Amino acid sequence: MSVLNKGGAQKLIAMMDNKIKEIQEQAIWAVGNIAGDCVKIRDKMINYKSLDKINFYLRTTERQSLIKTCVWSLSNFCRGKPAPPFELFAPVY
């Protein structure tokens, strides 16, 4: 919650577009890790449109390491009750 309260979540989400592969993957991992902490934080991360970026990279990359990181991150967004709306994950299919 401290990261969110200080504006860190938006900065991490912006770093998901970094041209350096390692930074991009670490940012996606961090966003998923934060989203997995609790439903309240997960929902805030969803409102910040972080899932849109993760879904985009999952659909467009061929890098296996990025695919793995995106899938792991998405799995953290699925934690907790109530579950987020399925429509948020439908673009992956």
N, C-alpha and C positions, 0 to 999 in steps of 0.2 A: 504494500500500500504506500510505503514511503517513496518508492520509485515513481508511482503514479502521481502522488501529491506534489512532487517536485518537477513534473513535466518530463521525466525520463522516458516514459512509455512512448510518447510521440517522437522523441529523438531516436529511440531504438527502432521504431517503425520506419522512420526516414532512412535509417542505416540499412534497412533491408534492400534498398536500391543501390547500395554501394557497388562500385565497379570492381572492387577487390573481393574475390570469391570468398576468402576466409572471413572477412568482416561481414559480408552478406549472410553467410551461413550462421555465424555466431549471433548475429542480430535476430535471425529467424528462430534460432534455438532459445535465445533469451526471452523473446516475446512469448513463445510457447511455454517456457518455464514459468514466467510470471502469470500467464493465463491459467496455469494449472494450480495456482495457490488456493483460490476459492472462487465460488460462483460470482460474487460481487466484482472481483477483479476481472474475471473472465468476461463478464458482460461489458465492463468498461473497455476492455481491449477489443471486443467485437465492435463497440460503438466507435472506436478510433479507426475502424476499417482495416485492421491488421489481417483479418481473414481474407479480405479481397486480395491483398498482396501475396499471401501464402498460396491461395488458390491459383493466382496468376503464375507464380513460379512453378508450381507443381504441374500445371498444364503445359508450360512452355519450355522447360529445361530438359536437357538430356543428361545433365550431370548427375550421376548416381548419388554422390554425396549430398547434393542439394535436395534431391528427391527424398532421400532418407530423412534428412533434417526436417523437411516440410511435413512429411507424414507423421513423424514423431510430434512435431509441434501441433498439428491438427488433432492428434489423439489427446493432447492435453486440453484442447478446447472442448472436447467431448465429455470431460469429467464433470461431476457434480449433478445435483438435481435442483431445479428442473434442467433437463438437457436443453441445449440451445436449439433453435428451430432447424430442422433438417435442411431447409432451403438454403441455409448459409453454406452448407457443404455440397449441395447439388452440383455446383459448377465443376467440381472435381470429376464427376462422372461424365 
